[in-house]
């Protein structure tokens, strides 16, 4: 890998000098301080750990009026390729959240589990406990291939989703960092776990034959999906494999490249993008093609400006044709042309469903992925009790929900009773707009957040639900996605309604994304105060009711008529 770029970013220098992800992490862990230095905090991301602080407590003063130090804490992201956990692993995560975190777990839209509020001094014990149950944070964050997503629902499909899960495991293992730094720092002995979800590669030297000293220019996301069920949001990945099934067998994969939703409004050269078709390949070509794309990104991605360091910018700067030619050069032979296969459906897998093995699973709606005990419902305790009583499988979805698997018919009323006893609403009792909506974490823990997201969206939906009922749209599967900043972690830009934080309690509104996730929306309003959001949406939904085509969804309607016609029709009731 060439290192003679004209100027590297500060993060690139940190990685280069880190001795393959070691840096000063071990030394600073031994120091009695509440936080890590900036360089070490950057390096910790490669280990699945983000340094944060409680932003609700910034600026608070002590009992004598003196300014208090920032309330430092860590977010630890546990990587779960394909989203599958055992009941024992879930119980361990739940216990660790109580012992070391803020007593909550957060399911992410990449099938990870995040623990928030972890103090620095508790990191070694937490990481050891994860290791003991075969879990890892390696590759969950940082400039590497991150958690590989795949549909986790055990539906009767002849084992197709099991095959996608196995592919996700193989890709994950292939792209794990080879450095022993993670094992040395967090496991102490340098040995791998007895039963890890993905085996740690063994190497004879401290080197990274794939990543090199500087790893990748930025994060890299891979997903496996199905045309009839885009629950993984395949087009938002840097590299996607869309399976084509014929005669009950996976015949090949449509390869998609260049998806990423983050942007920086201050930098007009940044933008959201959906992945584009590159090739159609056979199953045995997955690893070599994936490696060719990752190596190309490694060698030619932007290492000077991290805002433009994602794969989508390389494709935009080169054009897809040149990009394809370079991938073929790395791959060593021409690639078959794509078949231009598109997604046709999306399934949230909520409620009671039959499994492939004849048993049952229950798809549980989890609001914004947050598993907690609150006055409105003790979801965390309910899941603990279910895991203890039934020992089910636990599967995480990219919609931030949770599937409880391997249940018998006689378990169904018992599981429902446990949820009711703990005040947890069943998925069937949750409105469609909530089922299809979601928000990123944002305040108070995310250091990038400009304003609220996870704590704001439930209230917005509380106001929106009666409006939908008034308009006869309560049965409409409407997707509202919200983020606290333009980075797009909540995937707002391809949603039917996207709310993007731009200032304190003010949001940009995007409309016209596809409910299938295969179309970006357009900017409708650049800055809306939070109290005005539902009023504006209500006026747009009234226009939708009067002018929609038969069975047309809201996102398709907005896209069809465009922003100018929407503004004209919504203003002063001129269409009445």
GUROBA-296583 format. One record per residue (C-alpha): residue in one letter; z, x, y. Coordinates in nm, 3 decimals. Example, Ala and Ser with C-alpha at 12.3 -4.5 7.8 and 13.67 -1.06 7.14 Angstrom:
// GUROBA-296583
{node 'A',{0.780,1.230,-0.450}};
{node 'S',{0.714,1.367,-0.106}};
END
This chain:
// GUROBA-296583
{node 'X',{0.000,0.000,0.000}};
{node 'X',{-0.097,0.136,0.339}};
{node 'X',{0.187,0.192,0.589}};
{node 'X',{-0.019,0.323,0.880}};
{node 'X',{-0.011,0.004,1.087}};
{node 'X',{-0.014,0.053,1.466}};
{node 'X',{0.327,-0.107,1.512}};
{node 'X',{0.576,-0.249,1.267}};
{node 'X',{0.829,-0.516,1.351}};
{node 'X',{1.198,-0.432,1.345}};
{node 'X',{1.239,-0.618,1.016}};
{node 'X',{0.969,-0.401,0.857}};
{node 'X',{1.161,-0.089,0.955}};
{node 'X',{1.481,-0.233,0.811}};
{node 'X',{1.309,-0.298,0.479}};
{node 'X',{1.142,0.044,0.476}};
{node 'X',{1.472,0.225,0.527}};
{node 'X',{1.669,0.004,0.287}};
{node 'X',{1.622,0.213,-0.029}};
{node 'X',{1.477,-0.084,-0.211}};
{node 'X',{1.709,-0.353,-0.071}};
{node 'X',{2.033,-0.153,-0.080}};
{node 'X',{2.085,-0.059,0.282}};
{node 'X',{2.450,-0.074,0.386}};
{node 'X',{2.531,-0.400,0.207}};
{node 'X',{2.787,-0.256,-0.036}};
{node 'X',{2.954,-0.049,0.236}};
{node 'X',{2.984,-0.342,0.476}};
{node 'X',{3.111,-0.572,0.202}};
{node 'X',{3.407,-0.335,0.170}};
{node 'X',{3.486,-0.353,0.541}};
{node 'X',{3.744,-0.609,0.665}};
{node 'X',{3.508,-0.770,0.914}};
{node 'X',{3.395,-1.133,0.933}};
{node 'X',{3.025,-1.058,0.960}};
{node 'X',{2.753,-0.805,0.880}};
{node 'X',{2.560,-0.592,1.126}};
{node 'X',{2.221,-0.727,1.230}};
{node 'X',{2.021,-0.491,1.010}};
{node 'X',{2.232,-0.571,0.706}};
{node 'X',{2.214,-0.942,0.777}};
{node 'X',{1.835,-0.916,0.776}};
{node 'X',{1.843,-0.729,0.448}};
{node 'X',{2.078,-0.984,0.291}};
{node 'X',{1.802,-1.242,0.312}};
{node 'X',{1.623,-1.051,0.039}};
{node 'X',{1.933,-1.118,-0.174}};
{node 'X',{1.930,-1.494,-0.107}};
{node 'X',{2.196,-1.491,0.166}};
{node 'X',{2.169,-1.596,0.530}};
{node 'X',{2.433,-1.499,0.784}};
{node 'X',{2.513,-1.794,1.009}};
{node 'X',{2.788,-1.927,1.227}};
{node 'X',{2.928,-2.272,1.295}};
{node 'X',{2.741,-2.366,1.609}};
{node 'X',{2.972,-2.660,1.673}};
{node 'X',{3.242,-2.403,1.742}};
{node 'X',{3.044,-2.177,1.972}};
{node 'X',{3.204,-2.152,2.312}};
{node 'X',{3.540,-2.289,2.198}};
{node 'X',{3.851,-2.130,2.340}};
{node 'X',{4.177,-2.033,2.176}};
{node 'X',{4.520,-2.184,2.246}};
{node 'X',{4.564,-1.961,2.550}};
{node 'X',{4.216,-2.026,2.687}};
{node 'X',{4.062,-1.702,2.569}};
{node 'X',{3.708,-1.714,2.422}};
{node 'X',{3.707,-1.720,2.043}};
{node 'X',{3.485,-1.511,1.822}};
{node 'X',{3.192,-1.682,1.659}};
{node 'X',{3.286,-1.864,1.339}};
{node 'X',{3.083,-1.646,1.102}};
{node 'X',{2.983,-1.775,0.760}};
{node 'X',{2.709,-1.736,0.501}};
{node 'X',{2.458,-1.970,0.344}};
{node 'X',{2.389,-1.876,-0.018}};
{node 'X',{2.068,-2.013,-0.169}};
{node 'X',{2.056,-2.042,-0.549}};
{node 'X',{1.706,-2.020,-0.693}};
{node 'X',{1.618,-2.279,-0.959}};
{node 'X',{1.253,-2.233,-1.068}};
{node 'X',{1.114,-2.572,-1.165}};
{node 'X',{1.443,-2.738,-1.067}};
{node 'X',{1.617,-2.753,-1.408}};
{node 'X',{1.994,-2.703,-1.445}};
{node 'X',{2.248,-2.772,-1.717}};
{node 'X',{2.551,-2.995,-1.659}};
{node 'X',{2.768,-2.684,-1.684}};
{node 'X',{2.570,-2.503,-1.417}};
{node 'X',{2.592,-2.803,-1.184}};
{node 'X',{2.968,-2.825,-1.237}};
{node 'X',{2.998,-2.455,-1.154}};
{node 'X',{2.798,-2.500,-0.834}};
{node 'X',{3.013,-2.797,-0.737}};
{node 'X',{3.333,-2.601,-0.803}};
{node 'X',{3.207,-2.300,-0.607}};
{node 'X',{3.129,-2.523,-0.310}};
{node 'X',{3.494,-2.631,-0.311}};
{node 'X',{3.639,-2.283,-0.366}};
{node 'X',{3.420,-2.083,-0.132}};
{node 'X',{3.202,-2.318,0.076}};
{node 'X',{3.226,-2.631,0.288}};
{node 'X',{3.270,-2.859,-0.016}};
{node 'X',{2.908,-2.973,-0.011}};
{node 'X',{2.585,-2.876,-0.190}};
{node 'X',{2.241,-2.901,-0.034}};
{node 'X',{1.931,-2.964,-0.247}};
{node 'X',{1.627,-2.818,-0.073}};
{node 'X',{1.263,-2.925,-0.082}};
{node 'X',{1.193,-2.611,-0.286}};
{node 'X',{1.431,-2.714,-0.564}};
{node 'X',{1.695,-2.462,-0.457}};
{node 'X',{2.065,-2.536,-0.414}};
{node 'X',{2.236,-2.411,-0.100}};
{node 'X',{2.608,-2.345,-0.053}};
{node 'X',{2.713,-2.349,0.310}};
{node 'X',{3.018,-2.216,0.489}};
{node 'X',{3.084,-1.918,0.258}};
{node 'X',{3.299,-1.648,0.417}};
{node 'X',{3.194,-1.287,0.388}};
{node 'X',{3.496,-1.182,0.183}};
{node 'X',{3.416,-1.448,-0.078}};
{node 'X',{3.060,-1.335,-0.145}};
{node 'X',{3.137,-1.097,-0.436}};
{node 'X',{3.339,-1.357,-0.628}};
{node 'X',{3.080,-1.626,-0.563}};
{node 'X',{2.789,-1.411,-0.675}};
{node 'X',{2.977,-1.303,-0.987}};
{node 'X',{3.047,-1.665,-1.078}};
{node 'X',{2.679,-1.758,-1.037}};
{node 'X',{2.581,-1.465,-1.257}};
{node 'X',{2.820,-1.575,-1.530}};
{node 'X',{2.640,-1.909,-1.573}};
{node 'X',{2.292,-1.759,-1.563}};
{node 'X',{2.207,-1.838,-1.201}};
{node 'X',{2.065,-1.604,-0.940}};
{node 'X',{1.990,-1.593,-0.569}};
{node 'X',{1.738,-1.309,-0.601}};
{node 'X',{1.406,-1.421,-0.455}};
{node 'X',{1.545,-1.742,-0.306}};
{node 'X',{1.496,-1.601,0.046}};
{node 'X',{1.330,-1.301,0.203}};
{node 'X',{0.985,-1.146,0.207}};
{node 'X',{0.903,-1.200,-0.158}};
{node 'X',{0.764,-1.475,-0.379}};
{node 'X',{1.027,-1.745,-0.343}};
{node 'X',{1.133,-2.026,-0.574}};
{node 'X',{0.833,-2.156,-0.767}};
{node 'X',{0.826,-2.536,-0.764}};
{node 'X',{0.701,-2.779,-1.028}};
{node 'X',{0.761,-3.146,-1.102}};
{node 'X',{1.094,-3.172,-1.283}};
{node 'X',{1.065,-3.531,-1.409}};
{node 'X',{1.078,-3.559,-1.792}};
{node 'X',{0.832,-3.849,-1.801}};
{node 'X',{0.625,-3.927,-2.113}};
{node 'X',{0.315,-3.719,-2.045}};
{node 'X',{0.256,-3.536,-2.371}};
{node 'X',{0.446,-3.231,-2.248}};
{node 'X',{0.221,-3.157,-1.948}};
{node 'X',{0.512,-3.113,-1.707}};
{node 'X',{0.688,-2.891,-1.960}};
{node 'X',{0.383,-2.667,-1.957}};
{node 'X',{0.391,-2.653,-1.577}};
{node 'X',{0.759,-2.563,-1.595}};
{node 'X',{0.684,-2.278,-1.834}};
{node 'X',{0.411,-2.152,-1.603}};
{node 'X',{0.658,-2.162,-1.314}};
{node 'X',{0.903,-1.954,-1.519}};
{node 'X',{0.638,-1.695,-1.605}};
{node 'X',{0.521,-1.663,-1.244}};
{node 'X',{0.880,-1.635,-1.124}};
{node 'X',{0.959,-1.357,-1.373}};
{node 'X',{0.639,-1.173,-1.286}};
{node 'X',{0.716,-1.161,-0.913}};
{node 'X',{1.089,-1.085,-0.919}};
{node 'X',{1.179,-0.766,-0.731}};
{node 'X',{1.215,-0.474,-0.975}};
{node 'X',{1.478,-0.287,-0.775}};
{node 'X',{1.822,-0.272,-0.939}};
{node 'X',{1.990,-0.313,-0.601}};
{node 'X',{2.079,-0.677,-0.664}};
{node 'X',{2.246,-0.604,-0.996}};
{node 'X',{2.426,-0.297,-0.862}};
{node 'X',{2.571,-0.473,-0.559}};
{node 'X',{2.656,-0.815,-0.700}};
{node 'X',{2.699,-0.759,-1.074}};
{node 'X',{2.867,-0.420,-1.053}};
{node 'X',{2.734,-0.287,-1.382}};
{node 'X',{2.365,-0.300,-1.306}};
{node 'X',{2.314,-0.512,-1.614}};
{node 'X',{2.123,-0.838,-1.631}};
{node 'X',{2.290,-1.168,-1.719}};
{node 'X',{2.327,-1.266,-2.084}};
{node 'X',{2.123,-1.581,-2.034}};
{node 'X',{1.949,-1.583,-1.697}};
{node 'X',{1.707,-1.862,-1.608}};
{node 'X',{1.449,-1.587,-1.557}};
{node 'X',{1.479,-1.239,-1.717}};
{node 'X',{1.532,-0.946,-1.484}};
{node 'X',{1.251,-0.693,-1.526}};
{node 'X',{1.359,-0.354,-1.660}};
{node 'X',{1.228,-0.040,-1.491}};
{node 'X',{1.289,0.329,-1.544}};
{node 'X',{1.283,0.424,-1.176}};
{node 'X',{1.400,0.269,-0.853}};
{node 'X',{1.063,0.154,-0.735}};
{node 'X',{0.863,-0.160,-0.670}};
{node 'X',{0.521,-0.123,-0.835}};
{node 'X',{0.411,-0.460,-0.701}};
{node 'X',{0.594,-0.499,-0.371}};
{node 'X',{0.625,-0.139,-0.251}};
{node 'X',{0.894,-0.020,-0.011}};
{node 'X',{0.834,-0.300,0.238}};
{node 'X',{0.787,-0.597,0.007}};
{node 'X',{0.569,-0.872,0.160}};
{node 'X',{0.500,-0.928,0.530}};
{node 'X',{0.675,-1.269,0.509}};
{node 'X',{0.785,-1.526,0.254}};
{node 'X',{0.537,-1.646,-0.006}};
{node 'X',{0.557,-1.989,-0.171}};
{node 'X',{0.395,-2.099,-0.497}};
{node 'X',{0.381,-2.445,-0.652}};
{node 'X',{0.242,-2.621,-0.960}};
{node 'X',{0.132,-2.982,-0.925}};
{node 'X',{-0.068,-3.271,-1.064}};
{node 'X',{-0.337,-3.471,-0.881}};
{node 'X',{-0.177,-3.803,-0.975}};
{node 'X',{0.172,-3.696,-0.862}};
{node 'X',{0.203,-3.472,-0.558}};
{node 'X',{0.583,-3.475,-0.558}};
{node 'X',{0.581,-3.096,-0.501}};
{node 'X',{0.380,-3.125,-0.175}};
{node 'X',{0.128,-2.879,-0.318}};
{node 'X',{-0.073,-2.828,0.002}};
{node 'X',{0.224,-2.677,0.188}};
{node 'X',{0.235,-2.374,-0.043}};
{node 'X',{0.080,-2.034,0.021}};
{node 'X',{-0.058,-2.058,-0.332}};
{node 'X',{-0.088,-2.380,-0.528}};
{node 'X',{-0.206,-2.455,-0.880}};
{node 'X',{-0.324,-2.814,-0.922}};
{node 'X',{-0.349,-2.889,-1.294}};
{node 'X',{-0.648,-3.076,-1.435}};
{node 'X',{-0.564,-3.264,-1.755}};
{node 'X',{-0.831,-3.381,-1.998}};
{node 'X',{-0.763,-3.523,-2.341}};
{node 'X',{-0.392,-3.463,-2.304}};
{node 'X',{-0.441,-3.090,-2.240}};
{node 'X',{-0.440,-2.878,-1.924}};
{node 'X',{-0.801,-2.761,-1.898}};
{node 'X',{-0.762,-2.559,-1.582}};
{node 'X',{-0.618,-2.534,-1.233}};
{node 'X',{-0.763,-2.586,-0.889}};
{node 'X',{-0.633,-2.288,-0.690}};
{node 'X',{-0.525,-2.372,-0.335}};
{node 'X',{-0.442,-2.109,-0.072}};
{node 'X',{-0.300,-2.088,0.278}};
{node 'X',{-0.052,-2.372,0.313}};
{node 'X',{0.237,-2.333,0.558}};
{node 'X',{0.383,-2.571,0.816}};
{node 'X',{0.576,-2.339,1.049}};
{node 'X',{0.459,-2.274,1.403}};
{node 'X',{0.592,-2.139,1.733}};
{node 'X',{0.491,-2.354,2.036}};
{node 'X',{0.533,-2.056,2.267}};
{node 'X',{0.267,-1.871,2.067}};
{node 'X',{-0.054,-2.071,2.080}};
{node 'X',{-0.205,-1.862,1.802}};
{node 'X',{0.036,-2.018,1.552}};
{node 'X',{-0.026,-2.349,1.377}};
{node 'X',{0.052,-2.562,1.074}};
{node 'X',{-0.203,-2.549,0.791}};
{node 'X',{-0.261,-2.710,0.455}};
{node 'X',{-0.384,-2.510,0.157}};
{node 'X',{-0.760,-2.498,0.088}};
{node 'X',{-0.948,-2.482,-0.244}};
{node 'X',{-1.030,-2.128,-0.353}};
{node 'X',{-1.132,-2.145,-0.719}};
{node 'X',{-1.098,-2.333,-1.046}};
{node 'X',{-0.945,-2.118,-1.319}};
{node 'X',{-0.835,-2.134,-1.681}};
{node 'X',{-0.460,-2.135,-1.761}};
{node 'X',{-0.468,-1.774,-1.884}};
{node 'X',{-0.596,-1.661,-1.543}};
{node 'X',{-0.289,-1.780,-1.349}};
{node 'X',{-0.093,-1.454,-1.341}};
{node 'X',{-0.381,-1.217,-1.263}};
{node 'X',{-0.518,-1.447,-0.992}};
{node 'X',{-0.173,-1.496,-0.842}};
{node 'X',{-0.116,-1.121,-0.843}};
{node 'X',{-0.449,-1.061,-0.672}};
{node 'X',{-0.360,-1.303,-0.391}};
{node 'X',{-0.009,-1.163,-0.349}};
{node 'X',{-0.134,-0.802,-0.341}};
{node 'X',{-0.399,-0.892,-0.087}};
{node 'X',{-0.132,-1.050,0.132}};
{node 'X',{0.092,-0.747,0.080}};
{node 'X',{-0.177,-0.506,0.198}};
{node 'X',{-0.335,-0.705,0.481}};
{node 'X',{-0.071,-0.946,0.610}};
{node 'X',{0.051,-0.896,0.966}};
{node 'X',{0.353,-0.663,0.971}};
{node 'X',{0.369,-0.630,1.348}};
{node 'X',{0.415,-0.995,1.450}};
{node 'X',{0.627,-1.201,1.211}};
{node 'X',{0.516,-1.521,1.383}};
{node 'X',{0.166,-1.457,1.245}};
{node 'X',{0.263,-1.297,0.917}};
{node 'X',{0.194,-1.583,0.678}};
{node 'X',{-0.107,-1.597,0.446}};
{node 'X',{-0.265,-1.882,0.643}};
{node 'X',{-0.325,-1.653,0.942}};
{node 'X',{-0.503,-1.395,0.731}};
{node 'X',{-0.732,-1.670,0.601}};
{node 'X',{-0.786,-1.806,0.953}};
{node 'X',{-0.868,-1.462,1.094}};
{node 'X',{-1.102,-1.363,0.811}};
{node 'X',{-1.248,-1.698,0.713}};
{node 'X',{-1.219,-1.839,0.362}};
{node 'X',{-1.541,-1.675,0.241}};
{node 'X',{-1.430,-1.320,0.323}};
{node 'X',{-1.082,-1.398,0.190}};
{node 'X',{-1.232,-1.512,-0.139}};
{node 'X',{-1.442,-1.197,-0.163}};
{node 'X',{-1.133,-0.981,-0.112}};
{node 'X',{-0.937,-1.177,-0.374}};
{node 'X',{-1.224,-1.120,-0.617}};
{node 'X',{-1.211,-0.748,-0.539}};
{node 'X',{-0.840,-0.735,-0.622}};
{node 'X',{-0.894,-0.956,-0.927}};
{node 'X',{-1.179,-0.740,-1.050}};
{node 'X',{-1.441,-1.007,-1.111}};
{node 'X',{-1.596,-1.316,-0.949}};
{node 'X',{-1.392,-1.633,-0.940}};
{node 'X',{-1.530,-1.970,-1.053}};
{node 'X',{-1.600,-2.208,-0.766}};
{node 'X',{-1.343,-2.481,-0.695}};
{node 'X',{-1.402,-2.836,-0.817}};
{node 'X',{-1.266,-2.987,-0.492}};
{node 'X',{-1.002,-3.186,-0.679}};
{node 'X',{-0.765,-3.378,-0.455}};
{node 'X',{-0.431,-3.545,-0.505}};
{node 'X',{-0.441,-3.920,-0.565}};
{node 'X',{-0.077,-4.023,-0.593}};
{node 'X',{0.287,-3.937,-0.535}};
{node 'X',{0.593,-4.036,-0.736}};
{node 'X',{0.957,-4.000,-0.630}};
{node 'X',{1.087,-4.062,-0.983}};
{node 'X',{1.381,-4.272,-0.863}};
{node 'X',{1.568,-4.528,-1.070}};
{node 'X',{1.580,-4.563,-1.449}};
{node 'X',{1.285,-4.413,-1.636}};
{node 'X',{1.199,-4.342,-1.998}};
{node 'X',{1.182,-3.977,-2.100}};
{node 'X',{0.932,-3.786,-2.305}};
{node 'X',{1.186,-3.765,-2.590}};
{node 'X',{1.262,-4.139,-2.588}};
{node 'X',{1.587,-4.116,-2.394}};
{node 'X',{1.647,-4.214,-2.033}};
{node 'X',{1.680,-4.040,-1.700}};
{node 'X',{1.804,-4.172,-1.370}};
{node 'X',{1.642,-4.064,-1.045}};
{node 'X',{1.917,-4.060,-0.782}};
{node 'X',{1.834,-4.081,-0.412}};
{node 'X',{2.027,-3.812,-0.223}};
{node 'X',{2.015,-3.855,0.153}};
{node 'X',{1.859,-3.540,0.298}};
{node 'X',{1.960,-3.356,-0.019}};
{node 'X',{2.327,-3.337,0.083}};
{node 'X',{2.573,-3.381,-0.204}};
{node 'X',{2.914,-3.449,-0.055}};
{node 'X',{3.222,-3.670,-0.072}};
{node 'X',{3.237,-3.887,0.236}};
{node 'X',{3.404,-4.213,0.338}};
{node 'X',{3.076,-4.393,0.272}};
{node 'X',{3.055,-4.262,-0.084}};
{node 'X',{3.190,-3.982,-0.303}};
{node 'X',{2.862,-3.859,-0.446}};
{node 'X',{2.984,-3.510,-0.532}};
{node 'X',{3.278,-3.641,-0.735}};
{node 'X',{3.061,-3.901,-0.908}};
{node 'X',{2.817,-3.635,-1.026}};
{node 'X',{3.102,-3.415,-1.148}};
{node 'X',{3.242,-3.704,-1.352}};
{node 'X',{2.901,-3.788,-1.500}};
{node 'X',{2.843,-3.425,-1.599}};
{node 'X',{3.185,-3.406,-1.761}};
{node 'X',{3.145,-3.735,-1.946}};
{node 'X',{2.784,-3.717,-2.066}};
{node 'X',{2.673,-3.353,-2.039}};
{node 'X',{2.327,-3.450,-1.908}};
{node 'X',{2.053,-3.231,-1.776}};
{node 'X',{2.036,-3.205,-1.397}};
{node 'X',{1.698,-3.167,-1.234}};
{node 'X',{1.621,-3.115,-0.867}};
{node 'X',{1.311,-3.255,-0.702}};
{node 'X',{1.111,-3.122,-0.405}};
{node 'X',{1.192,-3.456,-0.239}};
{node 'X',{1.556,-3.332,-0.231}};
{node 'X',{1.665,-3.591,-0.487}};
{node 'X',{1.832,-3.541,-0.824}};
{node 'X',{1.743,-3.653,-1.177}};
{node 'X',{2.014,-3.710,-1.438}};
{node 'X',{1.842,-3.665,-1.774}};
{node 'X',{1.896,-3.703,-2.148}};
{node 'X',{2.097,-4.024,-2.134}};
{node 'X',{2.120,-4.284,-2.410}};
{node 'X',{2.053,-4.655,-2.355}};
{node 'X',{2.424,-4.731,-2.385}};
{node 'X',{2.499,-4.477,-2.109}};
{node 'X',{2.302,-4.665,-1.846}};
{node 'X',{2.567,-4.924,-1.746}};
{node 'X',{2.838,-4.657,-1.763}};
{node 'X',{2.650,-4.429,-1.522}};
{node 'X',{2.588,-4.715,-1.280}};
{node 'X',{2.956,-4.812,-1.297}};
{node 'X',{3.062,-4.457,-1.210}};
{node 'X',{2.840,-4.458,-0.902}};
{node 'X',{2.973,-4.797,-0.791}};
{node 'X',{3.334,-4.688,-0.845}};
{node 'X',{3.268,-4.391,-0.618}};
{node 'X',{3.095,-4.600,-0.352}};
{node 'X',{2.752,-4.446,-0.415}};
{node 'X',{2.450,-4.668,-0.361}};
{node 'X',{2.204,-4.686,-0.646}};
{node 'X',{1.851,-4.576,-0.568}};
{node 'X',{1.729,-4.934,-0.611}};
{node 'X',{1.957,-5.038,-0.323}};
{node 'X',{1.809,-4.783,-0.079}};
{node 'X',{1.525,-4.889,0.150}};
{node 'X',{1.181,-4.742,0.093}};
{node 'X',{1.178,-4.579,0.436}};
{node 'X',{1.491,-4.383,0.340}};
{node 'X',{1.355,-4.293,-0.002}};
{node 'X',{1.042,-4.143,0.153}};
{node 'X',{1.214,-3.972,0.449}};
{node 'X',{1.403,-3.648,0.489}};
{node 'X',{1.538,-3.391,0.732}};
{node 'X',{1.609,-3.019,0.740}};
{node 'X',{1.966,-2.891,0.778}};
{node 'X',{1.946,-2.785,1.147}};
{node 'X',{2.279,-2.793,1.333}};
{node 'X',{2.550,-2.681,1.296}};
{node 'X',{2.457,-2.405,1.049}};
{node 'X',{2.093,-2.305,1.103}};
{node 'X',{2.056,-2.031,1.359}};
{node 'X',{1.701,-2.140,1.446}};
{node 'X',{1.781,-2.505,1.517}};
{node 'X',{1.713,-2.631,1.869}};
{node 'X',{1.869,-2.971,1.810}};
{node 'X',{1.995,-3.210,1.542}};
{node 'X',{1.805,-3.314,1.231}};
{node 'X',{2.008,-3.387,0.915}};
{node 'X',{2.289,-3.542,1.120}};
{node 'X',{2.046,-3.740,1.338}};
{node 'X',{1.796,-3.893,1.095}};
{node 'X',{2.035,-4.135,0.918}};
{node 'X',{2.120,-4.301,1.249}};
{node 'X',{1.754,-4.325,1.344}};
{node 'X',{1.678,-4.493,1.012}};
{node 'X',{1.974,-4.729,1.067}};
{node 'X',{1.795,-4.850,1.380}};
{node 'X',{1.448,-4.847,1.226}};
{node 'X',{1.529,-5.053,0.915}};
{node 'X',{1.594,-5.380,1.107}};
{node 'X',{1.274,-5.327,1.303}};
{node 'X',{1.076,-5.288,0.982}};
{node 'X',{1.238,-5.606,0.849}};
{node 'X',{1.153,-5.793,1.172}};
{node 'X',{0.790,-5.695,1.131}};
{node 'X',{0.780,-5.780,0.761}};
{node 'X',{0.739,-5.413,0.669}};
{node 'X',{1.059,-5.356,0.470}};
{node 'X',{0.843,-5.302,0.160}};
{node 'X',{0.637,-5.032,0.330}};
{node 'X',{0.687,-4.680,0.181}};
{node 'X',{0.698,-4.510,0.521}};
{node 'X',{0.764,-4.134,0.538}};
{node 'X',{0.968,-4.011,0.837}};
{node 'X',{1.042,-3.640,0.833}};
{node 'X',{1.252,-3.457,1.088}};
{node 'X',{1.321,-3.095,1.177}};
{node 'X',{1.552,-2.940,1.433}};
{node 'X',{1.291,-2.688,1.546}};
{node 'X',{0.913,-2.630,1.518}};
{node 'X',{0.942,-2.412,1.207}};
{node 'X',{0.874,-2.716,0.993}};
{node 'X',{1.130,-2.672,0.712}};
{node 'X',{1.151,-3.051,0.679}};
{node 'X',{0.770,-3.072,0.641}};
{node 'X',{0.706,-3.302,0.939}};
{node 'X',{0.349,-3.205,1.017}};
{node 'X',{0.187,-3.370,0.715}};
{node 'X',{0.415,-3.677,0.720}};
{node 'X',{0.318,-4.021,0.845}};
{node 'X',{0.584,-3.981,1.114}};
{node 'X',{0.704,-3.633,1.204}};
{node 'X',{0.988,-3.563,1.447}};
{node 'X',{1.013,-3.200,1.559}};
{node 'X',{1.300,-3.070,1.772}};
{node 'X',{1.179,-2.924,2.101}};
{node 'X',{1.496,-2.936,2.318}};
{node 'X',{1.849,-3.069,2.292}};
{node 'X',{1.819,-3.428,2.167}};
{node 'X',{1.445,-3.428,2.238}};
{node 'X',{1.163,-3.431,1.985}};
{node 'X',{0.788,-3.406,1.958}};
{node 'X',{0.633,-3.697,1.768}};
{node 'X',{0.351,-3.635,1.519}};
{node 'X',{0.160,-3.924,1.362}};
{node 'X',{-0.120,-3.972,1.113}};
{node 'X',{-0.024,-3.746,0.828}};
{node 'X',{-0.106,-3.869,0.481}};
{node 'X',{0.160,-4.021,0.253}};
{node 'X',{0.001,-3.805,-0.018}};
{node 'X',{0.065,-3.487,0.182}};
{node 'X',{-0.302,-3.383,0.203}};
{node 'X',{-0.361,-3.435,0.576}};
{node 'X',{-0.193,-3.304,0.889}};
{node 'X',{-0.083,-3.541,1.161}};
{node 'X',{-0.162,-3.513,1.531}};
{node 'X',{0.072,-3.463,1.825}};
{node 'X',{0.127,-3.803,1.982}};
{node 'X',{0.410,-3.734,2.228}};
{node 'X',{0.536,-3.384,2.312}};
{node 'X',{0.892,-3.476,2.415}};
{node 'X',{1.089,-3.793,2.336}};
{node 'X',{1.465,-3.834,2.395}};
{node 'X',{1.640,-3.931,2.075}};
{node 'X',{1.758,-4.274,2.207}};
{node 'X',{1.395,-4.372,2.272}};
{node 'X',{1.250,-4.281,1.933}};
{node 'X',{1.297,-4.612,1.753}};
{node 'X',{1.175,-4.816,2.051}};
{node 'X',{0.853,-4.614,2.059}};
{node 'X',{0.807,-4.636,1.684}};
{node 'X',{0.864,-5.012,1.694}};
{node 'X',{0.587,-5.057,1.949}};
{node 'X',{0.352,-4.850,1.733}};
{node 'X',{0.445,-5.047,1.422}};
{node 'X',{0.369,-5.372,1.607}};
{node 'X',{0.020,-5.237,1.679}};
{node 'X',{-0.006,-5.142,1.312}};
{node 'X',{0.083,-5.494,1.196}};
{node 'X',{-0.181,-5.652,1.420}};
{node 'X',{-0.466,-5.409,1.352}};
{node 'X',{-0.419,-5.262,1.006}};
{node 'X',{-0.677,-5.306,0.734}};
{node 'X',{-0.578,-5.459,0.402}};
{node 'X',{-0.325,-5.239,0.217}};
{node 'X',{-0.363,-4.964,0.479}};
{node 'X',{-0.056,-4.746,0.516}};
{node 'X',{0.079,-4.646,0.857}};
{node 'X',{-0.033,-4.282,0.836}};
{node 'X',{-0.388,-4.377,0.741}};
{node 'X',{-0.397,-4.635,1.020}};
{node 'X',{-0.287,-4.387,1.286}};
{node 'X',{-0.538,-4.130,1.163}};
{node 'X',{-0.820,-4.386,1.160}};
{node 'X',{-0.782,-4.508,1.516}};
{node 'X',{-0.655,-4.184,1.673}};
{node 'X',{-0.401,-4.107,1.947}};
{node 'X',{-0.590,-4.248,2.244}};
{node 'X',{-0.649,-4.588,2.088}};
{node 'X',{-0.287,-4.595,1.975}};
{node 'X',{-0.165,-4.531,2.329}};
{node 'X',{-0.397,-4.794,2.470}};
{node 'X',{-0.296,-5.060,2.221}};
{node 'X',{0.076,-4.982,2.248}};
{node 'X',{0.089,-4.987,2.628}};
{node 'X',{0.198,-5.311,2.791}};
{node 'X',{0.092,-5.525,2.497}};
{node 'X',{-0.271,-5.513,2.613}};
{node 'X',{-0.399,-5.602,2.267}};
{node 'X',{-0.216,-5.934,2.254}};
END
